[in-house]
Every structure is written in structure tokens, then in C-alpha cells.
Amino acid sequence: MNNILEVENLNVSFNGDKVLDGLSFNLKEKENLVIVGPNGAGKTVLLKALLGIVPFKGGIKWTKDVKISYVPQKFFPAKEIPLSVEEFFNFKHAAVKEIERWLKSVGLNDFSILKKRLGKVSAGQFQRIMIAWSLIDKPDVLLFDEPTSGIDVGGEETIYNLLARIEKEVNLTIILITHDLSVVYKLADNVLCLNKKLICYGLPQQTLTAESLHQLYGEEINIYKHDHD
């Protein structure tokens, strides 16, 4: 299987402060990468560098003509925004049937939500709307920056199960940042442990050792493995 992404000696600095330092890794097509690390480790900056929206030094090479969608962290609409869900999807120039198809794929089966204002839907519904929004362009790669941020534990499990199902149904590559180490075993083909530098990279079962987690977080971490579906 060919590489969909090759990163070589990636460096990002802001005002002389190095945020990413000499990062190198490859990701193959249809593989899922989960990125973990403490706060301030450069995880979100890495996604932004991969998207080309922050300056960097080094090499980032995507396969030719790759289509990428991105769901950012903590992006919730203001309550007063007058835009409806349907009007939001109209920016994608998609037919109503196509919108309904993708809403259904993320578990939003009551299409009356299309008439609701974005600011009036729940956080969980909005996460699902954003995932449907990201899928409607039929991308090759989905980037998620903590897609469950701000949702309760029950909602988190639902969203992660949803991502696992979508990955199987749509057959694409997912790059996901998460704070929940147990999710790594459910979604990841590879895990990237990041704390400004690359701490570890590889298969979760081989990579997430007590030693590597101590190096990553500086404290004892307990993880609970999820069986793959």
C-alpha cells in the first residue's frame, strides 16, 4: 500500500519558541493515525501544518490530488447565528437528498434538524453535523482535532463508535487527536506520541508501553484496551 502522507524533519516555531522539533513519520493509504500527548505538545499545530495553514520548515508530502477535510477543536456556533443547518450545508452546493444521506450516516435520522438554527442544536448534534459536513465532499482523509471536546462521557463513546463505523463504511484515512488513550486501540492502525518531539510511533499494542507513556506524560498512566469490533 502506498504512502498517503510523508513527513520529514518537520519544524514549527512561533516567536522563536519551537513547537514541533524534527518530526518525521509516514502514513499509508486507508490507515488511521491517532495522535496523543499532553497539553501544549504541539498536536493541533501538527494538524495545522499538515493543512498548510501555519508556516513550517521541513517536508510534508501528500499523495497527488488528495482531498482532505478538517473538523477543528472546540468549534461550536454562537447561539445568535441565524443560519439553519440546511443553509450551512448549502455552502457545499449539495442536494437535499445528499445532505440527508450523510446526516443519516452519522445517526441524525430526524431531518427536521435541517430547519433548526445551528446555534440551537446540542453539542453532540453539532459534532455529528460537522462530521457529515466533512464527509459530503467524499474526502480521502479526515482530520479531527479532539472531536469530542465539550461532550459528556456517554457522548464521547458514541462519537468514537461513529468514527469507527464511518472508517469501515467509507474506507478512508482518519488522523485523530484525542485525550482518551483507550480510544487508540479502537481506531488506530498507528499511534503517534508527541511532546514537541516524536516520543513514539507505531502499532498501539507495541508502542504504548509504560516506559513510553512515562516519557510522554511524566507520570504513571493507566490505559484500558478496547477490543476491535
C-alpha positions in Angstrom: 0.0 0.0 0.0 1.3 3.5 -0.9 2.0 6.3 1.5 -0.7 8.9 1.6 1.5 11.2 3.7 5.2 11.6 4.3 6.6 14.0 6.9 10.3 14.6 7.1 12.2 16.7 9.7 9.1 18.9 10.4 9.9 22.0 12.5 7.4 24.7 13.6 8.4 27.8 15.7 6.4 30.8 17.0 8.3 33.8 18.1 11.5 31.8 18.5 9.7 29.1 20.6 10.0 25.7 18.9 6.6 23.9 19.0 7.5 20.9 16.7 11.1 19.7 16.6 12.4 17.4 13.9 9.2 15.3 13.4 9.3 12.5 10.8 6.8 9.8 10.0 4.9 8.2 7.1 1.2 7.1 6.9 -0.2 4.7 4.3 -3.5 4.9 2.5 -6.5 3.7 4.4 -4.6 3.6 7.7 -5.8 5.5 10.7 -3.4 7.6 12.9 -4.2 8.7 16.4 -2.1 11.4 17.9 -1.7 11.6 21.7 0.3 13.8 24.1 0.0 16.2 26.9 -1.5 19.8 26.6 0.9 22.1 24.8 2.6 19.1 23.0 2.0 20.6 19.5 -0.8 18.2 18.4 -3.1 20.9 17.0 -0.1 22.7 15.4 0.8 19.5 13.7 -2.6 19.2 12.1 -2.5 22.9 11.0 1.0 22.3 9.5 -0.4 19.3 7.6 -3.1 21.5 6.2 -0.5 24.2 5.3 -2.1 26.9 7.5 0.9 27.6 9.7 4.5 28.2 8.5 6.9 25.3 8.9 10.3 24.0 7.8 10.9 20.5 6.6 8.9 18.3 4.3 5.2 17.5 4.2 4.2 15.4 1.1 0.6 14.3 0.5 -0.2 11.9 -2.3 -1.2 13.7 -5.5 -4.7 15.1 -5.7 -5.6 14.1 -2.1 -8.8 15.5 -0.8 -8.7 16.5 2.9 -11.5 17.5 5.3 -10.9 19.0 8.8 -13.0 19.2 11.9 -11.4 21.7 14.3 -11.3 21.6 18.1 -14.0 23.4 20.2 -15.8 24.8 17.2 -19.4 25.5 18.3 -21.6 28.2 16.7 -22.8 31.2 18.6 -26.4 31.0 19.8 -27.4 34.0 17.9 -26.2 32.8 14.5 -29.3 32.9 12.2 -28.0 30.2 9.9 -30.0 27.0 9.7 -28.4 23.5 9.4 -29.7 23.3 5.8 -28.3 26.7 4.9 -25.0 25.7 6.4 -24.9 22.6 4.1 -25.9 24.8 1.1 -22.3 26.2 1.2 -21.3 22.7 -0.1 -23.8 23.0 -3.0 -25.2 19.6 -2.2 -28.7 18.4 -3.0 -31.1 17.8 -0.1 -31.1 14.0 -0.7 -27.3 14.0 -0.4 -27.4 16.1 2.8 -30.0 13.7 4.3 -27.8 10.7 3.3 -24.9 12.0 5.2 -26.9 13.1 8.2 -28.4 9.6 8.4 -24.9 8.1 8.2 -23.9 10.0 11.4 -27.1 9.0 13.2 -29.2 12.1 12.6 -32.3 10.4 11.3 -34.8 13.2 12.1 -34.3 15.5 9.1 -36.4 18.3 10.8 -33.0 19.3 12.2 -32.3 20.8 8.8 -34.7 23.7 9.7 -33.1 24.3 13.1 -30.6 27.1 13.7 -27.0 25.9 14.1 -26.9 27.7 17.5 -29.9 25.8 18.8 -28.7 22.2 18.3 -26.9 20.3 21.1 -23.1 19.9 21.2 -23.5 16.2 20.3 -25.7 17.0 17.4 -23.3 19.7 16.2 -20.4 17.3 16.3 -22.4 14.9 14.1 -23.4 17.7 11.8 -19.7 18.7 11.4 -18.7 15.1 10.6 -21.5 14.9 8.0 -20.3 18.2 6.6 -16.7 16.9 6.4 -17.9 13.7 4.6 -20.1 15.3 2.0 -17.1 16.2 -0.2 -16.1 12.5 -0.2 -12.6 13.2 1.1 -9.6 10.8 1.1 -8.5 12.0 4.6 -10.4 13.3 7.6 -8.5 15.3 10.2 -10.2 15.5 13.7 -8.9 17.6 16.5 -10.5 16.2 19.6 -13.9 15.8 18.0 -15.5 15.1 21.4 -14.2 18.1 23.2 -17.0 19.6 25.4 -19.3 16.5 25.2 -20.0 14.2 28.2 -18.5 10.8 28.6 -21.5 9.0 27.1 -21.5 11.3 24.1 -17.7 10.6 23.6 -18.2 6.9 23.4 -21.0 7.4 20.8 -18.9 9.7 18.7 -15.9 7.4 18.7 -18.1 4.4 17.8 -19.4 6.5 15.0 -15.9 7.3 13.7 -15.0 3.6 13.8 -18.1 2.7 11.8 -17.6 5.5 9.2 -14.0 4.4 8.7 -15.2 0.9 7.8 -18.1 2.1 5.6 -16.4 4.9 3.7 -12.9 3.3 3.6 -10.8 6.4 4.2 -7.8 7.6 6.2 -8.5 9.3 9.6 -6.0 11.4 11.5 -7.4 12.0 15.0 -6.2 13.9 18.1 -7.6 12.5 21.3 -7.1 12.9 25.0 -8.5 9.4 25.6 -5.8 6.7 25.4 -8.3 3.9 25.4 -9.7 5.1 22.1 -6.3 4.4 20.5 -7.0 0.6 20.5 -10.4 1.1 18.9 -9.4 3.4 16.0 -5.7 3.4 15.4 -3.6 1.4 13.0 -0.7 3.6 14.2 -0.3 5.9 17.2 1.9 9.0 17.3 3.1 10.0 20.7 4.0 13.7 20.6 5.5 16.1 23.0 7.1 18.7 20.6 9.3 15.9 19.5 8.4 12.4 18.4 8.3 10.2 21.5 7.0 7.0 19.9 5.3 5.9 16.7 3.9 2.5 15.6 1.3 -0.1 16.4 -0.6 0.7 19.6 0.0 -2.7 21.2 3.7 -2.4 20.7 4.1 1.4 21.2 2.1 2.3 24.2 4.3 0.8 26.8 4.7 2.0 30.4 8.1 3.4 29.6 6.9 5.4 26.5 3.8 6.8 28.4 6.0 7.8 31.3 8.3 9.6 28.8 5.3 11.2 27.2 3.3 12.4 30.3 5.9 12.2 33.0 3.6 10.2 35.3 2.1 6.8 35.6 -0.8 6.3 33.2 -3.4 3.6 33.2 -4.9 2.6 29.9 -7.8 0.3 29.2 -7.7 -1.6 25.9 -10.9 -1.8 23.8 -11.4 -4.9 21.6 -11.7 -4.1 18.0 -15.2 -4.6 16.6 
